[in-house]
Amino acid sequence: MNDKEFERLVTFLESRYGINMTGKKVIVQGRLDNYLARNGYKTYGEYLNVVENDKSGHELQNMLNILTTNHTFFWREPDHFIFLKDVILPEIVKKEKYTHDIRIWSGASSSGEEPYTIAMVIKEFLALEYNNWDTTMLATDLSSEVLRYAMKGVYLKEKIEVLPPAWQRANFKKVDEYNYQVINDIRKNIMFRQFNLMDDFPFKNKFHCIFLRNVMIYFSEDTKRDLVNKIYNVLEPGGYFIIGNTENIDKEASRLEYIRPSIFRKPL
Ligand SMILES: C[S@@+](CC[C@H](N)C(=O)[O-])C[C@H]1O[C@@H](n2cnc3c(N)ncnc32)[C@H](O)[C@@H]1O
């Protein structure tokens, strides 16, 4: 890939998906070279012509599946889940005591470990009241491949071992010697959908809490600012916004209240 072709790809990715790959030519090429060779493309120019004019969305989707970084795991950054249980859920339950409706969105859900962890926290928190609440969650990502994986909810045994043993027993069933599947009672409560965070938000109802962790690291400051504004508009008053522990947002520009590192709140 020559510098001009790389520049073209960077501009395309950034303008459509917010993903900023500047300076990452080696990584990008390392991931794409094989794909081009296997699919008969002679040059990057030829490939980019197809991707940019891809009406079917097929080639584009393959590219996103290859280029997105989907690393995630259960119980990642535990302080967020503890805050959810100790602070956020008690507030929601109080506020929604007549509707019994909890609305949470995991906006870069990758292969499902994050939304499933959230769902398990909710289930444990509500305990005997669990079936009396609508706990349907939205979980979205750009990559169709990780979403397919998430919907199945099948994980290697060692991936679920970070969870407390009681949770493993209560929330998973054994598939075979190596694999465990999230039980239907949890899976049915998560709506996995493909969604590009750069698009207009189509949501009818506002969320009590939005997790957007470890995705904005790939976005430019301008993209982040616009996204945080959109987030603000779809949060309930008093609703929470949670980002990754190593991420930051422009506190001055945002109307969100700072609660503690990586946790923000829309004022009441
Ligand atoms: C590193 S994973 C984070 C997963 C999880 N939130 C966590 O913290 O463990 C980042 C995810 O963001 C998704 N992503 C990147 N750009 C996106 C966009 N414009 N819209 C939606 N998802 C995007 C990627 O596909 C990837 O699965």
The ligand as a Tripos MOL2 file, in Angstrom:
@<TRIPOS>MOLECULE
LIG
   27    29     1     0     0
SMALL
NO_CHARGES

@<TRIPOS>ATOM
      1 C1        -12.0450   -2.5240   22.1720 C.3       1 LIG1
      2 S1        -13.7180   -2.8750   21.8630 S.3       1 LIG1
      3 C2        -14.4670   -2.4070   23.4080 C.3       1 LIG1
      4 C3        -15.4470   -3.4500   23.9420 C.3       1 LIG1
      5 C4        -16.0550   -3.1540   25.3090 C.3       1 LIG1
      6 N1        -16.7890   -1.9160   25.3110 N.3       1 LIG1
      7 C5        -14.9880   -3.1490   26.3820 C.2       1 LIG1
      8 O1        -14.6670   -2.0720   26.8960 O.co2     1 LIG1
      9 O2        -14.4780   -4.2100   26.7190 O.co2     1 LIG1
     10 C6        -14.1780   -1.5440   20.7770 C.3       1 LIG1
     11 C7        -15.3960   -1.8370   19.9150 C.3       1 LIG1
     12 O3        -15.8480   -0.6230   19.3040 O.3       1 LIG1
     13 C8        -16.3880   -0.9350   18.0420 C.3       1 LIG1
     14 N2        -16.4420    0.2850   17.2100 N.ar      1 LIG1
     15 C9        -15.4210    0.9680   16.6270 C.ar      1 LIG1
     16 N3        -15.8860    2.0070   15.9360 N.ar      1 LIG1
     17 C10       -17.2400    2.0110   16.0700 C.ar      1 LIG1
     18 C11       -18.2890    2.8370   15.5600 C.ar      1 LIG1
     19 N4        -18.0580    3.9030   14.7720 N.pl3     1 LIG1
     20 N5        -19.5710    2.5130   15.9000 N.ar      1 LIG1
     21 C12       -19.8290    1.4450   16.6850 C.ar      1 LIG1
     22 N6        -18.8830    0.6180   17.1970 N.ar      1 LIG1
     23 C13       -17.5990    0.9090   16.8860 C.ar      1 LIG1
     24 C14       -15.4430   -2.0110   17.5060 C.3       1 LIG1
     25 O4        -16.0470   -2.8020   16.5030 O.3       1 LIG1
     26 C15       -15.1050   -2.8010   18.7900 C.3       1 LIG1
     27 O5        -15.8850   -3.9780   18.9120 O.3       1 LIG1
@<TRIPOS>BOND
     1     1     2 1
     2     2     3 1
     3     2    10 1
     4     3     4 1
     5     4     5 1
     6     5     6 1
     7     5     7 1
     8     7     8 2
     9     7     9 1
    10    10    11 1
    11    11    12 1
    12    11    26 1
    13    12    13 1
    14    13    14 1
    15    13    24 1
    16    14    15 ar
    17    14    23 ar
    18    15    16 ar
    19    16    17 ar
    20    17    18 ar
    21    17    23 ar
    22    18    19 1
    23    18    20 ar
    24    20    21 ar
    25    21    22 ar
    26    22    23 ar
    27    24    25 1
    28    24    26 1
    29    26    27 1
@<TRIPOS>SUBSTRUCTURE
     1 LIG1         1 GROUP 0 **** ****
